[in-house]
Amino acid sequence: MTETGKFTAPSPEDIRSWRPETRAVDAGLAIDPSTGAIAPNLSASVNNALLPGEGAFSADGVEDLADLPYLYARWTNPTVRQLEMRVAALENAEAALCSATGMAAIAGVFFTFLKAGDHLVVSDVCYAGATELAQRILPDYGIEVTPVNMSRLDEVEAAIRPHTRLIHCESPCNPILRLTDLRGVSALARERGIKVSVDSTFATPAATRPLDLGVDLVIHSLTKFMNGHGDALGGAVAGSKADIARIRARAGVYLGATLSAQNAWLILRGVDTLYARMRMISESAAKVAAYLESHPAIERVIYPGLDSHPQKALADSQLDLAGGMIGFRVKKDRQAQAMALATRLKIAHYAFSLGHQRSIVVLLDTEAMMTSTFRLQGAQLEDYRRFAGDGIFRLSIGLESPDDLIADFDQALII
């Protein structure tokens, strides 16, 4: 135990001994030594007072900025550090870095571990921003990129080259809820000294801890389920202390995508209830998915908790919870169905984004997705269509009663 003022703070060993639900509430929490406040303080100050010799004018040459005293909020901030410690504890990681958005966390990983002449293997289906950064921006910097179906380990292995430095995947992937065998991909990479990063936004630590499966870096859009209230942007990457120190020194300083203390405070509030929310959301999603699967207007439902998911065995082995994301296809006139949902739903909302306390649904038309983002061809397009058909409705389940959500969709869907 260590003393903080008159209060005893838990040691790292204490935190490691806690169960995940406890870590979600208390890991990294610093009790205010003067007031005894047990909610995280919101430290909005950009600057911190210091004595000569305590800090550094430049980040260049500093081994780990997180080990310095608080100096300047773009480097480290007390509220953001509490969130970073919380995320690291939930992911069984040595350290974490929080950023302004999930996209900033992805960019931070790419621009830290890749340089001109390197090769990236990336999931052919993942978050649109990650796909477009990888396939359209990184080649401008001399980085080779190969998109691959991460559900096929033989294709992942075939894509690896002598200068491959990073494999980036997503599980479940956005928007088709296809899974990646994280143990399998990590084993392939480890044999060759390649790092693996995974965007685990859909899963959250309540469902999957990728580092425990061999992954090097786990990324979250904290905006989504981790925050859970749809009111704050944020991102995070967690991993070894050495890897996170590299990302902090490079991307955390020079990309400038610093998470604000206000947003960190809001996200900490959301993480407090992560496990309770995700369990309720998963239970509700299972009921809604089963209802949709039986609805006469629905052609197919994609949900990791259903026996009909094509990777159900992998879902059972890799996910503690099936999560709050559902994909479904309609039998006819998807555009008319989209308009009906947008205008007739009374509880769920037709909107982009996901992971809020309110349920959100949107149509992602396959032709539009291929034109704007994925641009898949051949076998990769066939596999995308195996999940999404001509268009998939992405449904994010919130905290409403599942019975009310079912009634809402029942009255809104066109038969």
RODO-2510 file (C-alpha; in nm, 4 decimals, decimal comma):
residues 415
     n   res          X          Y          Z
     1     m     0,0000     0,0000     0,0000
     2     t     0,1120     0,3575    -0,0619
     3     e     0,0018     0,6682     0,1221
     4     t    -0,1543     0,9626    -0,0635
     5     g    -0,1972     1,2334     0,1968
     6     k    -0,3998     1,0709     0,4727
     7     f    -0,5566     0,8101     0,2426
     8     t    -0,4144     0,4709     0,1505
     9     a    -0,3942     0,4123    -0,2247
    10     p    -0,4060     0,0597    -0,3686
    11     s    -0,0806    -0,0808    -0,5000
    12     p    -0,0452    -0,2226    -0,8530
    13     e    -0,0530    -0,5683    -0,6941
    14     d    -0,3842    -0,4839    -0,5235
    15     i    -0,5352    -0,3718    -0,8545
    16     r    -0,4171    -0,6852    -1,0345
    17     s    -0,5889    -0,8958    -0,7687
    18     w    -0,9243    -0,7217    -0,8219
    19     r    -1,1947    -0,8652    -1,0428
    20     p    -1,2764    -0,6749    -1,3632
    21     e    -1,5938    -0,5169    -1,2279
    22     t    -1,3956    -0,3622    -0,9431
    23     r    -1,1208    -0,2403    -1,1754
    24     a    -1,3823    -0,0672    -1,3908
    25     v    -1,4870     0,1417    -1,0902
    26     d    -1,1684     0,1911    -0,8904
    27     a    -0,8508     0,1278    -1,0930
    28     g    -0,6469     0,4477    -1,1201
    29     l    -0,8837     0,6406    -0,8946
    30     a    -0,6993     0,9083    -0,6948
    31     i    -0,8769     1,0301    -0,3820
    32     d    -0,8340     1,4057    -0,3417
    33     p    -0,5885     1,4454    -0,0498
    34     s    -0,7369     1,7753     0,0681
    35     t    -1,1114     1,7152     0,0333
    36     g    -1,1397     1,3366     0,0367
    37     a    -1,3516     1,3470    -0,2807
    38     i    -1,3908     0,9954    -0,4175
    39     a    -1,5026     1,0992    -0,7664
    40     p    -1,2157     1,1730    -1,0066
    41     n    -1,1016     1,5327    -1,0010
    42     l    -1,1355     1,7269    -1,3243
    43     s    -0,8002     1,8976    -1,3709
    44     a    -0,8607     2,1555    -1,6425
    45     s    -0,5312     2,3397    -1,6004
    46     v    -0,3045     2,3391    -1,9056
    47     n     0,0044     2,4111    -1,6940
    48     n     0,1460     2,2669    -1,3721
    49     a     0,3927     2,4389    -1,1394
    50     l     0,7361     2,2815    -1,1112
    51     l     1,0796     2,3406    -0,9626
    52     p     1,3864     2,3955    -1,1798
    53     g     1,5249     2,0651    -1,3034
    54     e     1,2034     1,8690    -1,2493
    55     g     1,0760     1,8753    -1,6051
    56     a     1,1878     1,8862    -1,9665
    57     f     1,1411     2,1585    -2,2267
    58     s     1,1336     1,9036    -2,5096
    59     a     0,9937     1,5524    -2,5228
    60     d     1,2875     1,4462    -2,7361
    61     g     1,5033     1,1966    -2,5505
    62     v     1,2613     1,1380    -2,2631
    63     e     1,2183     0,7629    -2,2197
    64     d     0,8581     0,7767    -2,0953
    65     l     0,6731     1,1057    -2,0628
    66     a     0,4278     0,9446    -1,8200
    67     d     0,7120     0,9120    -1,5663
    68     l     0,7705     1,2898    -1,5559
    69     p     0,5851     1,5240    -1,3187
    70     y     0,2791     1,6870    -1,4704
    71     l     0,4094     1,9732    -1,6834
    72     y     0,1839     2,0501    -1,9764
    73     a    -0,1541     1,9013    -2,0554
    74     r    -0,0654     1,8044    -2,4137
    75     w     0,1852     1,5566    -2,2680
    76     t     0,0060     1,4343    -1,9570
    77     n    -0,2900     1,5485    -1,7482
    78     p    -0,4017     1,4156    -1,4061
    79     t    -0,7579     1,3374    -1,5168
    80     v    -0,6472     1,1767    -1,8416
    81     r    -0,3869     0,9716    -1,6539
    82     q    -0,6589     0,8301    -1,4282
    83     l    -0,8457     0,7189    -1,7394
    84     e    -0,5304     0,5702    -1,8907
    85     m    -0,4676     0,3696    -1,5754
    86     r    -0,8297     0,2521    -1,5770
    87     v    -0,8108     0,1365    -1,9410
    88     a    -0,4790    -0,0386    -1,8807
    89     a    -0,6182    -0,2228    -1,5789
    90     l    -0,9252    -0,3387    -1,7715
    91     e    -0,7113    -0,4698    -2,0577
    92     n    -0,4513    -0,6362    -1,8332
    93     a    -0,1979    -0,4009    -1,9912
    94     e     0,1102    -0,2389    -1,8421
    95     a     0,0147     0,1021    -1,9773
    96     a    -0,2299     0,2948    -2,1945
    97     l    -0,2413     0,6216    -2,3855
    98     c    -0,5657     0,8120    -2,4347
    99     s    -0,6238     1,0372    -2,7339
   100     a    -0,8812     1,2798    -2,8676
   101     t    -1,0609     1,0117    -3,0716
   102     g    -1,0410     0,6453    -3,1570
   103     m    -0,9142     0,7448    -3,5006
   104     a    -0,6283     0,9334    -3,3347
   105     a    -0,5356     0,6154    -3,1449
   106     i    -0,5280     0,4167    -3,4700
   107     a    -0,3202     0,6839    -3,6432
   108     g    -0,0870     0,6924    -3,3449
   109     v    -0,0194     0,3196    -3,3766
   110     f     0,0313     0,3354    -3,7542
   111     f     0,2658     0,6341    -3,7484
   112     t     0,4683     0,4975    -3,4572
   113     f     0,5351     0,1466    -3,5818
   114     l     0,5441     0,2039    -3,9589
   115     k     0,7851     0,4028    -4,1736
   116     a     0,8774     0,4247    -4,5411
   117     g     0,9679     0,0797    -4,6733
   118     d     0,7586    -0,1072    -4,4151
   119     h     0,4574    -0,3249    -4,4880
   120     l     0,1186    -0,3309    -4,3109
   121     v    -0,1311    -0,6161    -4,3275
   122     v    -0,4740    -0,4754    -4,2469
   123     s    -0,8217    -0,6231    -4,2225
   124     d    -1,0047    -0,5712    -4,5518
   125     v    -1,3139    -0,4773    -4,3476
   126     c    -1,2762    -0,2448    -4,0516
   127     y    -1,3723     0,1014    -3,9339
   128     a    -1,3969     0,3319    -4,2368
   129     g    -1,1429     0,5821    -4,1043
   130     a    -0,8871     0,3076    -4,0412
   131     t    -0,9469     0,1533    -4,3840
   132     e    -0,9086     0,4836    -4,5643
   133     l    -0,6018     0,5919    -4,3641
   134     a    -0,4322     0,2586    -4,4279
   135     q    -0,5108     0,2160    -4,7942
   136     r    -0,5140     0,5766    -4,9193
   137     i    -0,2847     0,7789    -4,6948
   138     l    -0,0084     0,5446    -4,5759
   139     p     0,1070     0,4578    -4,9325
   140     d     0,1808     0,8303    -4,9810
   141     y     0,4484     0,7858    -4,7123
   142     g     0,6100     0,4851    -4,8759
   143     i     0,4315     0,2234    -4,6644
   144     e     0,3021    -0,0836    -4,8463
   145     v    -0,0421    -0,2051    -4,7427
   146     t    -0,2146    -0,5377    -4,8044
   147     p    -0,5829    -0,5711    -4,7089
   148     v    -0,6734    -0,9274    -4,6170
   149     n    -0,9694    -1,1250    -4,4851
   150     m    -0,8577    -1,1687    -4,1247
   151     s    -1,0980    -1,4579    -4,0685
   152     r    -0,8771    -1,6737    -4,2965
   153     l    -0,5441    -1,7439    -4,1289
   154     d    -0,3976    -1,8915    -4,4468
   155     e    -0,4592    -1,5617    -4,6258
   156     v    -0,3067    -1,3657    -4,3392
   157     e     0,0036    -1,5841    -4,3507
   158     a     0,0270    -1,5544    -4,7297
   159     a     0,0139    -1,1734    -4,7053
   160     i     0,3120    -1,1483    -4,4681
   161     r     0,6362    -1,0253    -4,6235
   162     p     0,9927    -0,9902    -4,4901
   163     h     0,9309    -0,6187    -4,4265
   164     t     0,5884    -0,6617    -4,2598
   165     r     0,5993    -0,4708    -3,9321
   166     l     0,2358    -0,4577    -3,8214
   167     i    -0,0865    -0,6561    -3,8594
   168     h    -0,3981    -0,4544    -3,7778
   169     c    -0,7312    -0,6256    -3,7285
   170     e    -1,0719    -0,5682    -3,5776
   171     s    -1,2927    -0,8136    -3,3910
   172     p    -1,5863    -0,8068    -3,4261
   173     c    -1,5335    -0,5955    -3,7361
   174     n    -1,7389    -0,2945    -3,8342
   175     p    -1,9970    -0,3244    -3,9840
   176     i    -2,0416    -0,6952    -4,0656
   177     l    -1,9547    -0,8478    -3,7240
   178     r    -1,7069    -1,0928    -3,8712
   179     l    -1,4595    -1,2211    -3,6116
   180     t    -1,0819    -1,2560    -3,6172
   181     d    -0,9086    -1,5486    -3,4485
   182     l    -0,6852    -1,3295    -3,2334
   183     r    -0,4865    -1,6220    -3,0923
   184     g    -0,4185    -1,7510    -3,4422
   185     v    -0,3155    -1,4164    -3,5904
   186     s    -0,0964    -1,3399    -3,2889
   187     a     0,0809    -1,6754    -3,3178
   188     l     0,1585    -1,6124    -3,6863
   189     a     0,2952    -1,2677    -3,6055
   190     r     0,4968    -1,3702    -3,3012
   191     e     0,6903    -1,6288    -3,5013
   192     r     0,8074    -1,3498    -3,7314
   193     g     0,8595    -1,0650    -3,4852
   194     i     0,5593    -0,8683    -3,6145
   195     k     0,3376    -0,6580    -3,3902
   196     v    -0,0399    -0,7072    -3,3857
   197     s    -0,2926    -0,4358    -3,3084
   198     v    -0,6653    -0,4920    -3,2759
   199     d    -0,9529    -0,2492    -3,2606
   200     s    -1,1722    -0,3963    -2,9878
   201     t    -1,4307    -0,1180    -2,9769
   202     f    -1,7271    -0,3468    -3,0476
   203     a    -1,6189    -0,6051    -2,7890
   204     t    -1,4944    -0,3844    -2,5004
   205     p    -1,2889    -0,5436    -2,2190
   206     a    -1,6146    -0,6814    -2,0800
   207     a    -1,6161    -0,9306    -2,3676
   208     t    -1,2546    -0,9739    -2,4818
   209     r    -0,9094    -0,8883    -2,3487
   210     p    -0,6975    -0,9184    -2,6659
   211     l    -0,3622    -0,8872    -2,4874
   212     d    -0,4424    -1,2096    -2,3024
   213     l    -0,4743    -1,3757    -2,6449
   214     g    -0,1299    -1,2642    -2,7621
   215     v    -0,2099    -0,9287    -2,9228
   216     d     0,0447    -0,6501    -2,8644
   217     l    -0,1789    -0,3423    -2,8805
   218     v    -0,5526    -0,3048    -2,8187
   219     i    -0,7326     0,0047    -2,9461
   220     h    -1,0671     0,1530    -2,8443
   221     s    -1,2875     0,4302    -2,9619
   222     l    -1,3781     0,5386    -2,6097
   223     t    -1,6572     0,7420    -2,7702
   224     k    -1,8622     0,4248    -2,8039
   225     f    -1,9451     0,1624    -2,5394
   226     m    -1,6635     0,2569    -2,3002
   227     n    -1,8144     0,6031    -2,2530
   228     g    -2,1638     0,4755    -2,3194
   229     h    -2,3447     0,8085    -2,3082
   230     g    -2,2875     0,9540    -2,6534
   231     d    -2,1495     1,2816    -2,5177
   232     a    -1,7693     1,2643    -2,5365
   233     l    -1,5125     1,1780    -2,8025
   234     g    -1,2055     0,9797    -2,7017
   235     g    -0,9693     0,7008    -2,7958
   236     a    -0,7183     0,4715    -2,6287
   237     v    -0,4417     0,2242    -2,7042
   238     a    -0,3113    -0,0172    -2,4403
   239     g    -0,0117    -0,2499    -2,4361
   240     s     0,3337    -0,2884    -2,2855
   241     k     0,4929     0,0075    -2,1095
   242     a     0,7657     0,0198    -2,3742
   243     d     0,5229     0,0224    -2,6673
   244     i     0,2949     0,2843    -2,5116
   245     a     0,5953     0,5026    -2,4241
   246     r     0,6943     0,4954    -2,7939
   247     i     0,3440     0,5942    -2,9034
   248     r     0,3226     0,8695    -2,6405
   249     a     0,6620     1,0142    -2,7367
   250     r     0,5803     1,0130    -3,1072
   251     a     0,2085     1,0376    -3,1738
   252     g     0,1069     1,1671    -2,8320
   253     v     0,3394     1,4641    -2,8696
   254     y     0,3659     1,5358    -3,2408
   255     l     0,0224     1,4493    -3,3773
   256     g    -0,1359     1,6765    -3,1175
   257     a    -0,4543     1,4746    -3,0751
   258     t    -0,4711     1,5202    -2,6980
   259     l    -0,7766     1,4058    -2,5051
   260     s    -0,9337     1,6920    -2,3090
   261     a    -0,9649     1,6617    -1,9323
   262     q    -1,3388     1,7262    -1,9603
   263     n    -1,3895     1,4347    -2,1972
   264     a    -1,1646     1,2101    -1,9896
   265     w    -1,3806     1,2880    -1,6843
   266     l    -1,6998     1,2050    -1,8749
   267     i    -1,5526     0,8796    -2,0052
   268     l    -1,4343     0,7799    -1,6568
   269     r    -1,7951     0,8231    -1,5421
   270     g    -1,9039     0,5902    -1,8221
   271     v    -1,6398     0,3254    -1,7520
   272     d    -1,7667     0,3024    -1,3911
   273     t    -2,0769     0,1246    -1,5227
   274     l    -1,9185    -0,0602    -1,8174
   275     y    -1,9738    -0,4138    -1,6910
   276     a    -2,3294    -0,3549    -1,5724
   277     r    -2,4184    -0,1819    -1,8994
   278     m    -2,2570    -0,4396    -2,1275
   279     r    -2,4256    -0,7300    -1,9504
   280     m    -2,7662    -0,5632    -1,9801
   281     i    -2,6991    -0,4587    -2,3390
   282     s    -2,5872    -0,8093    -2,4363
   283     e    -2,8934    -0,9673    -2,2796
   284     s    -3,1171    -0,7198    -2,4604
   285     a    -2,9321    -0,7680    -2,7901
   286     a    -2,9810    -1,1434    -2,7703
   287     k    -3,3579    -1,0979    -2,7324
   288     v    -3,3793    -0,8405    -3,0107
   289     a    -3,1620    -1,0511    -3,2437
   290     a    -3,3813    -1,3576    -3,1869
   291     y    -3,6918    -1,1492    -3,2577
   292     l    -3,5458    -1,0058    -3,5785
   293     e    -3,4410    -1,3528    -3,6939
   294     s    -3,8053    -1,4619    -3,6785
   295     h    -3,9502    -1,1476    -3,8406
   296     p    -4,1066    -1,1980    -4,1860
   297     a    -3,9372    -0,8855    -4,3258
   298     i    -3,5877    -0,9957    -4,2232
   299     e    -3,3697    -1,2043    -4,4530
   300     r    -3,0772    -1,2639    -4,2178
   301     v    -2,9431    -1,1552    -3,8783
   302     i    -2,5719    -1,1435    -3,7916
   303     y    -2,5071    -1,1557    -3,4174
   304     p    -2,2247    -1,3443    -3,2397
   305     g    -2,4685    -1,4762    -2,9798
   306     l    -2,6900    -1,6534    -3,2334
   307     d    -2,6251    -2,0118    -3,3387
   308     s    -2,6631    -1,8912    -3,6970
   309     h    -2,3489    -1,6755    -3,6818
   310     p    -2,0993    -1,8421    -3,9202
   311     q    -1,8234    -1,8206    -3,6575
   312     k    -2,0266    -1,9200    -3,3520
   313     a    -1,7573    -2,1533    -3,2175
   314     l    -1,4962    -1,8766    -3,2316
   315     a    -1,7425    -1,6345    -3,0723
   316     d    -1,7982    -1,8731    -2,7834
   317     s    -1,4242    -1,9183    -2,7264
   318     q    -1,3222    -1,5542    -2,7626
   319     l    -1,6151    -1,3495    -2,6304
   320     d    -1,7392    -1,3522    -2,2707
   321     l    -2,0400    -1,1510    -2,3886
   322     a    -2,1913    -1,1438    -2,7359
   323     g    -2,2094    -0,7650    -2,7207
   324     g    -2,4524    -0,4973    -2,8254
   325     m    -2,4077    -0,4867    -3,2040
   326     i    -2,6493    -0,6580    -3,4431
   327     g    -2,6467    -0,6665    -3,8218
   328     f    -2,9582    -0,7533    -4,0194
   329     r    -3,0640    -0,7695    -4,3829
   330     v    -3,4158    -0,7196    -4,5120
   331     k    -3,5852    -0,9258    -4,7801
   332     k    -3,6873    -0,6407    -5,0091
   333     d    -3,6513    -0,2682    -5,0745
   334     r    -3,3887    -0,1855    -4,8129
   335     q    -3,4089     0,1867    -4,8930
   336     a    -3,7821     0,1891    -4,8187
   337     q    -3,7163    -0,0012    -4,4972
   338     a    -3,4490     0,2529    -4,4026
   339     m    -3,6935     0,5377    -4,4584
   340     a    -3,9595     0,3562    -4,2566
   341     l    -3,7225     0,3074    -3,9648
   342     a    -3,6018     0,6674    -3,9818
   343     t    -3,9557     0,8082    -3,9746
   344     r    -4,1498     0,5506    -3,7714
   345     l    -3,9208     0,4440    -3,4879
   346     k    -4,0229     0,6035    -3,1576
   347     i    -3,7576     0,4649    -2,9223
   348     a    -3,4575     0,3654    -3,1347
   349     h    -3,2982     0,6351    -3,3488
   350     y    -3,1850     0,6298    -3,7110
   351     a    -2,8330     0,7730    -3,6895
   352     f    -2,4645     0,6979    -3,7327
   353     s    -2,2304     0,6032    -3,4475
   354     l    -2,2978     0,3377    -3,1844
   355     g    -2,2400     0,2315    -2,8261
   356     h    -2,4690     0,4892    -2,6663
   357     q    -2,7284     0,4415    -2,3949
   358     r    -2,9914     0,4845    -2,6667
   359     s    -3,0385     0,2324    -2,9468
   360     i    -2,9209     0,3455    -3,2900
   361     v    -2,9753     0,1889    -3,6325
   362     v    -2,8518     0,2823    -3,9800
   363     l    -2,8428     0,1200    -4,3243
   364     l    -2,4977     0,0668    -4,4739
   365     d    -2,5614     0,0024    -4,8421
   366     t    -2,3074    -0,2374    -4,9912
   367     e    -2,2651    -0,0590    -5,3239
   368     a    -2,2147     0,2732    -5,1448
   369     m    -1,9673     0,1164    -4,9014
   370     m    -1,7663    -0,0330    -5,1882
   371     t    -1,7588     0,3006    -5,3691
   372     s    -1,6690     0,5134    -5,0680
   373     t    -1,4580     0,2970    -4,8378
   374     f    -1,3832    -0,0712    -4,8918
   375     r    -1,3521    -0,1095    -5,2699
   376     l    -1,3380    -0,4873    -5,2377
   377     q    -1,3258    -0,7187    -5,5358
   378     g    -1,3336    -1,0894    -5,6074
   379     a    -1,3316    -1,3266    -5,3123
   380     q    -1,3103    -1,0414    -5,0587
   381     l    -1,6272    -0,8826    -5,1979
   382     e    -1,8000    -1,2211    -5,2028
   383     d    -1,7184    -1,2735    -4,8360
   384     y    -1,8408    -0,9237    -4,7459
   385     r    -2,1682    -0,9973    -4,9251
   386     r    -2,1929    -1,3292    -4,7412
   387     f    -2,2450    -1,1200    -4,4284
   388     a    -2,3950    -0,7967    -4,5609
   389     g    -2,5734    -0,8931    -4,8826
   390     d    -2,6681    -0,5796    -5,0770
   391     g    -2,6869    -0,3802    -4,7566
   392     i    -2,6733    -0,4360    -4,3821
   393     f    -2,8589    -0,2488    -4,1101
   394     r    -2,6193    -0,1863    -3,8205
   395     l    -2,8103    -0,1828    -3,4927
   396     s    -2,6483    -0,0722    -3,1676
   397     i    -2,8538    -0,1757    -2,8661
   398     g    -2,8884     0,0671    -2,5765
   399     l    -3,0309     0,0525    -2,2274
   400     e    -3,3999     0,0512    -2,3147
   401     s    -3,6232    -0,2442    -2,2337
   402     p    -3,5737    -0,5104    -2,5025
   403     d    -3,9484    -0,5681    -2,5064
   404     d    -4,0059    -0,2023    -2,5873
   405     l    -3,7404    -0,2129    -2,8596
   406     i    -3,9031    -0,5205    -3,0122
   407     a    -4,2413    -0,3492    -3,0122
   408     d    -4,0838    -0,0390    -3,1665
   409     f    -3,9261    -0,2310    -3,4540
   410     d    -4,2406    -0,4387    -3,4959
   411     q    -4,4466    -0,1291    -3,5676
   412     a    -4,1803     0,0334    -3,7843
   413     l    -4,0693    -0,2481    -4,0161
   414     i    -4,2535    -0,2868    -4,3486
   415     i    -4,3703    -0,6395    -4,4191
***
